[in-house]
C-alpha cells in the first residue's frame, strides 16, 4: 500500500523556500566540506576523481546538505545500453557525463524529509553552467550509485532519476584504476536535457556541442595473443643500453614503443613517452591481480584497443 502524501510543515516549508545552493571554490570551504564528508558520509572518504565540483545547500548561512560531483565512470554496461552510443562515441563524448559521487544531508531528516530533494533540484538547475565555467565544457547526463543495503534512492526517484540496475561490484580508487569491493550498487541516471541521449548517440553532435567533443583516441588493432607474441620476440633482443639509467627491461620498453606506433602515435621519444604513460596506467588496471602481479604491458589496454572494458564502477554511492 502506498504511503499517504505528506506535505511540508510550516517550519520545513520556510527552510525549503529559503534554501540556497552554492558552489564552493575557496580552499578553506572545500576543506570544511571534506571534513563533513569524512565524518558523516558512510564512505568516510571525501576524495573525488577527475573533474569535480563541491556544493553546499544552506539556509541563512547554516550548512544543511552537501553534494559532490565528479567525472563519470569509464564504462558501465547498463549505462551504455541506456544511451545507445558506440564504443568510439563513448570515448569521445564521456566528458559530457558527470557523477553525483557524494550526497550528505546534515540536517535532521525526520524534521526536514524533503530537504534532500529540494537541494538536488537547486543544484541541477545550475550544474551544467557551473561545469562549463569551471571545466570548459557542458554536461548532458548524470549518474550516481546507491548502496541498496543502506539506502533506497528516494531522493533520486523524487528528482526524476531512473534506476537502471546493479553494477558489477568494482570501485574506482584513481582516475583509471579499479578494485573489486563485492558490494554492487544501484545505478541511477538522469538527463539534463530532454535530447541528451539522442545527441550522445547521434552520428554527429549539434554544432553547439561539437566543439567540446574529444578527438578519437589512438587505437591498437592487434589482439592480446598477437601482442603477447610480439613481446616474446622483443624480449629476445640483446641489451644494448649503457649500464646507468636502466629502470625497465629492454623488451618491455620496446613493446610499449611498438604498441604506441601501431596505435598511430606520431612523433619521437616525447610523444611515445606520453603514450607510454597512458598505456602503463591502463595496463595496471586489472583488478584481479595483486600489486606484485600487475603487468607493465600484458595486453592492449582498453583505452587503446577497445577490445576490453573497464570493470563496472566504484564505491561512490551518492546517497
C-alpha positions as CSV (number, residue, x, y, z in Angstrom):
1,X,0.0,0.0,0.0
2,X,1.5,3.4,-1.0
3,X,2.3,5.8,1.8
4,X,-0.1,8.8,2.3
5,X,1.1,12.1,0.8
6,X,3.0,14.1,3.3
7,X,3.0,17.9,2.9
8,X,5.8,20.0,4.4
9,X,5.1,21.6,7.7
10,X,5.3,25.4,8.2
11,X,8.9,25.3,9.6
12,X,10.1,22.9,6.9
13,X,8.4,24.9,4.1
14,X,10.2,28.1,5.4
15,X,13.5,26.3,5.2
16,X,12.8,24.9,1.7
17,X,11.7,28.3,0.4
18,X,14.9,29.9,1.7
19,X,17.3,27.1,0.8
20,X,20.3,28.2,-1.4
21,X,22.9,26.1,-3.2
22,X,26.4,27.5,-3.5
23,X,29.4,26.2,-5.4
24,X,32.5,26.1,-3.2
25,X,35.6,27.5,-4.8
26,X,37.6,28.6,-1.8
27,X,40.1,26.1,-0.5
28,X,39.0,26.7,3.2
29,X,35.4,26.0,2.3
30,X,36.3,22.9,0.3
31,X,38.4,21.6,3.3
32,X,35.4,22.1,5.6
33,X,33.2,20.2,3.0
34,X,35.8,17.4,3.0
35,X,35.8,17.2,6.8
36,X,32.0,16.9,7.0
37,X,32.0,14.1,4.3
38,X,34.7,12.2,6.1
39,X,32.8,12.4,9.4
40,X,29.3,11.9,8.2
41,X,29.2,10.1,4.9
42,X,29.1,6.3,5.1
43,X,32.2,6.0,2.8
44,X,34.2,8.3,5.2
45,X,36.1,9.5,2.1
46,X,35.9,12.9,0.5
47,X,38.2,12.1,-2.5
48,X,36.6,12.9,-5.8
49,X,38.1,11.6,-9.1
50,X,38.6,13.6,-12.2
51,X,36.8,16.8,-12.9
52,X,34.8,17.8,-9.8
53,X,32.6,20.3,-8.1
54,X,31.5,20.7,-4.5
55,X,28.3,22.3,-3.4
56,X,26.6,23.2,-0.2
57,X,22.9,23.7,0.4
58,X,22.4,26.3,3.2
59,X,19.7,28.2,5.0
60,X,20.6,31.6,6.4
61,X,24.2,30.6,6.3
62,X,23.8,27.2,8.0
63,X,25.0,24.2,6.0
64,X,22.2,21.7,5.7
65,X,23.4,19.4,2.8
66,X,26.5,18.7,0.7
67,X,26.7,17.5,-2.9
68,X,29.8,16.4,-4.7
69,X,30.1,15.8,-8.5
70,X,33.0,14.2,-10.4
71,X,33.9,12.6,-13.7
72,X,31.7,9.7,-14.9
73,X,32.6,6.1,-14.7
74,X,34.7,4.9,-17.7
75,X,32.4,2.0,-18.6
76,X,29.0,0.8,-17.4
77,X,27.2,-1.8,-19.5
78,X,23.7,-0.7,-18.4
79,X,24.5,2.9,-18.9
80,X,25.9,2.3,-22.4
81,X,22.8,0.4,-23.4
82,X,20.6,3.2,-22.0
83,X,22.4,5.8,-24.0
84,X,22.8,3.6,-27.1
85,X,26.2,5.0,-28.2
86,X,29.0,3.2,-29.8
87,X,32.4,2.5,-28.3
88,X,34.1,5.3,-30.2
89,X,31.2,7.7,-29.3
90,X,31.7,6.8,-25.6
91,X,35.4,7.5,-25.8
92,X,34.9,10.9,-27.5
93,X,31.8,12.1,-25.5
94,X,32.2,10.7,-22.0
95,X,33.2,14.2,-20.6
96,X,29.5,15.1,-21.3
97,X,28.6,12.9,-18.3
98,X,29.1,13.6,-14.6
99,X,28.6,11.6,-11.5
100,X,26.9,12.6,-8.2
101,X,29.6,10.8,-6.1
102,X,28.8,12.3,-2.7
103,X,25.5,13.4,-1.1
104,X,25.2,14.1,2.6
105,X,22.2,15.5,4.5
106,X,23.5,17.4,7.6
107,X,20.1,18.4,8.9
108,X,17.7,16.2,10.8
109,X,16.0,14.1,8.2
110,X,13.0,13.4,10.4
111,X,12.4,17.2,10.7
112,X,13.2,18.0,7.1
113,X,12.4,15.0,5.0
114,X,12.0,17.0,1.7
115,X,15.3,18.9,2.1
116,X,17.4,16.4,0.0
117,X,15.0,16.6,-2.9
118,X,15.0,20.4,-2.8
119,X,18.8,20.6,-2.6
120,X,19.2,18.3,-5.6
121,X,16.7,20.3,-7.6
122,X,18.5,23.6,-6.9
123,X,21.9,22.0,-7.7
124,X,20.8,20.6,-11.0
125,X,19.5,24.0,-12.1
126,X,23.0,25.4,-12.1
127,X,25.2,22.4,-12.5
128,X,25.7,22.5,-16.3
129,X,26.5,26.2,-16.3
130,X,29.0,25.8,-13.5
131,X,30.6,22.8,-15.2
132,X,31.1,24.8,-18.3
133,X,32.6,27.7,-16.4
134,X,34.9,25.6,-14.3
135,X,35.9,22.8,-16.7
136,X,35.4,24.3,-20.1
137,X,32.6,22.1,-21.4
138,X,28.9,21.4,-20.6
139,X,27.4,18.2,-19.3
140,X,24.3,16.4,-20.6
141,X,23.7,13.4,-18.5
142,X,24.2,12.4,-14.8
143,X,24.8,9.2,-13.0
144,X,25.0,8.1,-9.4
145,X,25.4,4.9,-7.3
146,X,23.3,4.0,-4.3
147,X,24.2,1.3,-1.8
148,X,21.0,-0.7,-1.8
149,X,21.9,-2.3,1.5
150,X,21.8,1.1,3.2
151,X,19.5,3.4,1.1
152,X,16.5,3.2,-1.2
153,X,17.4,6.1,-3.6
154,X,14.3,8.0,-2.5
155,X,15.8,11.4,-3.3
156,X,16.8,10.3,-6.8
157,X,13.5,8.8,-7.6
158,X,11.7,12.0,-6.4
159,X,14.1,14.1,-8.6
160,X,13.2,12.1,-11.7
161,X,16.3,9.9,-11.9
162,X,15.9,6.5,-13.5
163,X,17.3,3.3,-11.8
164,X,19.0,1.1,-14.4
165,X,20.1,-1.8,-12.1
166,X,23.0,-3.1,-10.1
167,X,26.7,-2.6,-11.0
168,X,29.3,-5.4,-11.2
169,X,30.8,-4.6,-7.8
170,X,34.0,-2.7,-8.7
171,X,35.2,0.6,-7.2
172,X,37.4,3.3,-8.7
173,X,40.2,4.4,-6.5
174,X,42.1,6.5,-9.0
175,X,41.5,8.0,-12.5
176,X,41.9,4.7,-14.2
177,X,42.3,2.0,-11.5
178,X,39.6,-0.2,-10.2
179,X,39.3,-2.8,-7.4
180,X,36.6,-5.3,-6.5
181,X,34.6,-4.4,-3.4
182,X,32.0,-7.2,-3.8
183,X,29.2,-4.8,-2.9
184,X,27.2,-3.9,-6.1
185,X,25.5,-0.5,-6.2
186,X,22.2,0.6,-7.8
187,X,23.0,2.7,-10.9
188,X,20.7,5.8,-11.3
189,X,20.8,8.1,-14.3
190,X,19.2,11.4,-15.4
191,X,19.3,13.6,-18.5
192,X,19.9,17.3,-18.0
193,X,18.4,17.9,-21.4
194,X,15.4,16.0,-23.0
195,X,17.5,15.3,-26.1
196,X,20.7,14.4,-24.2
197,X,20.7,10.7,-25.1
198,X,19.7,11.4,-28.7
199,X,22.6,13.7,-29.1
200,X,25.1,11.4,-27.4
201,X,24.4,8.5,-29.7
202,X,23.9,10.6,-32.9
203,X,26.4,10.3,-35.8
204,X,27.3,14.0,-35.2
205,X,26.7,16.3,-32.3
206,X,24.8,19.6,-32.7
207,X,27.1,22.5,-33.6
208,X,26.9,23.9,-30.1
209,X,28.4,20.8,-28.7
210,X,30.7,19.5,-31.4
211,X,33.4,22.0,-30.4
212,X,33.7,20.2,-27.0
213,X,33.9,16.7,-28.4
214,X,37.2,15.0,-27.8
215,X,39.3,13.7,-30.7
216,X,39.1,10.0,-31.4
217,X,41.8,8.2,-29.3
218,X,44.6,6.2,-30.9
219,X,43.7,2.5,-31.1
220,X,45.9,-0.6,-31.4
221,X,44.0,-3.1,-33.5
222,X,46.2,-6.1,-32.6
223,X,44.7,-8.5,-30.0
224,X,46.2,-9.9,-26.8
225,X,47.7,-13.0,-28.4
226,X,49.4,-11.0,-31.1
227,X,50.8,-8.5,-28.6
228,X,52.0,-11.4,-26.4
229,X,53.9,-12.9,-29.2
230,X,55.4,-9.5,-30.1
231,X,56.6,-9.1,-26.6
232,X,58.1,-12.5,-26.5
233,X,60.0,-11.7,-29.7
234,X,61.2,-8.3,-28.5
235,X,62.3,-9.9,-25.2
236,X,65.0,-11.8,-27.3
237,X,66.7,-8.5,-28.4
238,X,70.1,-8.3,-26.8
239,X,70.7,-5.5,-24.3
240,X,72.4,-2.6,-26.0
241,X,71.9,0.2,-23.4
242,X,74.5,1.5,-21.1
243,X,74.6,0.5,-17.5
244,X,73.2,3.6,-16.0
245,X,69.6,4.7,-16.1
246,X,68.0,1.4,-16.9
247,X,64.7,1.2,-15.0
248,X,62.8,-1.3,-17.1
249,X,63.6,-4.3,-19.1
250,X,64.5,-3.7,-22.7
251,X,61.8,-6.0,-24.0
252,X,59.1,-4.1,-22.1
253,X,60.4,-0.7,-23.3
254,X,60.4,-1.9,-26.9
255,X,57.0,-3.5,-26.6
256,X,55.5,-0.2,-25.3
257,X,57.1,1.8,-28.1
258,X,55.9,-0.7,-30.7
259,X,52.3,-0.6,-29.4
260,X,52.4,3.2,-29.4
261,X,53.4,3.3,-33.0
262,X,50.9,0.6,-34.0
263,X,48.2,2.8,-32.4
264,X,49.1,5.7,-34.6
265,X,51.2,7.8,-32.3
266,X,53.2,10.3,-34.4
267,X,56.4,11.8,-33.2
268,X,59.6,10.9,-31.4
269,X,60.6,10.0,-27.9
270,X,58.5,12.5,-26.0
271,X,55.3,11.5,-27.9
272,X,55.9,7.8,-27.3
273,X,56.7,8.7,-23.7
274,X,53.3,10.4,-23.2
275,X,51.6,7.4,-24.9
276,X,53.5,5.1,-22.6
277,X,52.2,6.9,-19.6
278,X,48.7,6.2,-20.7
279,X,49.4,2.6,-21.6
280,X,51.2,1.7,-18.4
281,X,48.4,3.2,-16.2
282,X,45.8,1.3,-18.2
283,X,47.8,-2.0,-18.1
284,X,47.8,-2.0,-14.3
285,X,44.1,-1.6,-14.2
286,X,43.4,-5.4,-14.0
287,X,41.6,-5.7,-10.6
288,X,42.1,-9.4,-10.2
289,X,45.9,-9.2,-9.9
290,X,47.7,-8.4,-6.8
291,X,50.1,-5.5,-6.6
292,X,53.1,-7.8,-7.4
293,X,51.3,-9.3,-10.4
294,X,50.2,-6.2,-12.1
295,X,52.0,-6.2,-15.5
296,X,53.5,-3.2,-17.1
297,X,52.4,-4.4,-20.5
298,X,50.3,-7.5,-20.7
299,X,47.7,-6.9,-23.4
300,X,46.4,-4.0,-25.4
301,X,44.9,-1.8,-22.7
302,X,41.2,-0.9,-23.0
303,X,41.9,2.8,-23.6
304,X,43.8,1.8,-26.8
305,X,42.3,-1.3,-28.2
306,X,38.6,-1.1,-27.5
307,X,38.7,-4.9,-27.0
308,X,38.5,-4.9,-23.3
309,X,36.3,-2.9,-20.9
310,X,36.9,-1.4,-17.6
311,X,35.1,-3.1,-14.7
312,X,31.9,-1.5,-13.6
313,X,32.2,1.3,-11.3
314,X,33.3,2.5,-8.0
315,X,32.0,2.6,-4.4
316,X,30.6,6.1,-4.6
317,X,27.0,5.9,-3.6
318,X,25.7,9.4,-3.8
319,X,23.0,8.9,-1.1
